[in-house]
Amino acid sequence: MRLSSLVPHPCQSVELEQYPTEGNLAAAWLTKIDLGDGFEGKHVLDLGAGNGILGIGAAFLKARHVTMVECDPITVDALQSNVRDVDGTSMCTIIEAMVDGTALNLEQPVDMVIMNPPWGVQTQRADRVFFETIFAMKIPIVHFIHSIDAEHLLPLARSNGYELHSIYQDDFRLPAAYAHHSKNKASTRIRCYRLEKMK
């Protein structure tokens, strides 16, 4: 309920593939992550943070610090509002920047990434810069949402020294946010994946 009550993602840019992660899906997924890897005491990085639903959820689950990266100024306004209004998220940092495939210069090492990157539906390979940033930073654990039909994830993970596992499947609801949508609401099947750096 707390995640569902956040200021919603404005969904202004189809080019950035801005689709909001619903509160119920975020809560179920974050709970599974917490049971497996645990957020408590960790520095969590949320790439393409949107309105902050994943990063704020990690803060609720006692992450030590959450760094949220979002490039769209209108979305950053919603993100800042949500971080301000939610108790217990004083350890959140917001960076307004484009994820470009290079390592982020952060003061603290990152223990875990959570993200719902663009899937490359509108712009081919749009997800690659997100993974390239993660690989450049050698982040040990990565949790992300992607289309169930994505076939490039396993070879991408292995070629960069990561193991890939599917931990959860669900329907991702797509509200009619953009002009090309013909239905009021649709959904697509997704997987929640876990990447772990091989030693």
Secondary structure, 3 states (H helix, E strand, C coil): CCCCCCCCCCCCCCCCCCCCCCHHHHHHHHHHHHHHCCCECCEEEEECCCCCHHHHHHHHCCECEEEEEECCHHHHHHHHHHHHHCCCCCCEEEEECCCCCCCCCCCCCCCEEEECCCCCCCCCCCCHHHHHHHHHHCCCEEEEEEECCCCCHHHHHHHCCEEEEEEEEEEEEEECCCCCCCCCEEEEEEEEEEEEECC
